[in-house]
Amino acid sequence: MELNGRPVSKAELAGLALYGYGHFTTMLVTDLRVRGLDLHMERLVRDCRTLLGADLDVPRVRELARRSARAHPSPSVVRVTVFDPHMDLGRPSARQLPHVLVTTRPAPHASTPPPVRLGTRLFTRDTPQVKSTSLFGGLRQRRAAQLDGYDDALFTGVDGRVSEGPTWNIGFLDGGGVVWPQAPCLPGVTTQLVERVAENLGVPVSTRPIAAAASTRMAGGFVTNATTGVRPVAAIDGVHLPQAALVRKLAAAYAELPGDPL
């Protein structure tokens, strides 16, 4: 764990731990290459302007992430968190300077994670278009769903529409192609890459509102995340979804995407 390329102190982490005001992106790094690296960097730049009102030094971010990845076995999961350790709780409107915290952990061993069982939960993240460090709400819903016997939570809004999960996006199959839910959610990097893959395969992609009840009648479903890639959905609220061949095809095509040099 390094802040701006050096070991981070407890004092420098205090603000992030106590206030949770910052943003991040998580990348799967294999042989110093990252799928959708440009999209990860665009996210960091966009969110930095939104939360801190400052520009981010992208070459420096890449240098710090590369340094951390080199120090760990490949593949690894590198998380880049941007925050200001000197943020004033009483005056968060004061000028803030982005600092870059890089943490690294081993990549999951399972190359093909098993289908996931989801339980719907009424929840919308605060500022869902930003990948913020405020994970409390989403993790609380994940915990509640797991206590109810599911693997994870699928969020729905007060309008009954499906949106996203705690750390992933969701896509469905309608028999003709891929359908993304039209609802407030984070524009995921993996989701955007799956769109590219689908278009290369000639698979139609659309976005439309999907009610929670309608989601259980789809021809298949999958969740997307930079760490696990494309993972099939086994069931929603106990209703089993078909295990479509197209999901496996999308997952394989995504896994074959070449990474960009970090």
HELIX and SHEET records of a PDB file:
HELIX    1   1 LYS A   10  TYR A   19  1                                  10    
HELIX    2   2 LEU A   37  LEU A   52  1                                  16    
HELIX    3   3 VAL A   58  ARG A   70  1                                  13    
HELIX    4   4 PHE A  136  LEU A  147  1                                  12    
HELIX    5   5 VAL A  189  ASN A  200  1                                  12    
HELIX    6   6 ALA A  212  SER A  215  1                                   4    
HELIX    7   7 ALA A  245  ALA A  255  1                                  11    
SHEET    1   A 7 ARG A   6  PRO A   7  0                                        
SHEET    2   A 7 GLU A   2  LEU A   3 -1                                        
SHEET    3   A 7 HIS A  99  PRO A 106 -1                                        
SHEET    4   A 7 SER A  76  PHE A  83 -1                                        
SHEET    5   A 7 HIS A  23  THR A  30 -1                                        
SHEET    6   A 7 ARG A  33  VAL A  34 -1                                        
SHEET    7   A 7 ASP A 260  PRO A 261 -1                                        
SHEET    1   B 7 ASP A 152  THR A 156  0                                        
SHEET    2   B 7 VAL A 116  LEU A 122  1                                        
SHEET    3   B 7 GLY A 229  ILE A 236  1                                        
SHEET    4   B 7 GLY A 220  ASN A 225 -1                                        
SHEET    5   B 7 ASN A 169  LEU A 173 -1                                        
SHEET    6   B 7 VAL A 178  PRO A 181 -1                                        
SHEET    7   B 7 VAL A 205  ARG A 208  1                                        
SHEET    1   C 4 ASP A 152  THR A 156  0                                        
SHEET    2   C 4 VAL A 116  LEU A 122  1                                        
SHEET    3   C 4 GLY A 229  ILE A 236  1                                        
SHEET    4   C 4 VAL A 239  HIS A 240 -1                                        
END                                                                             
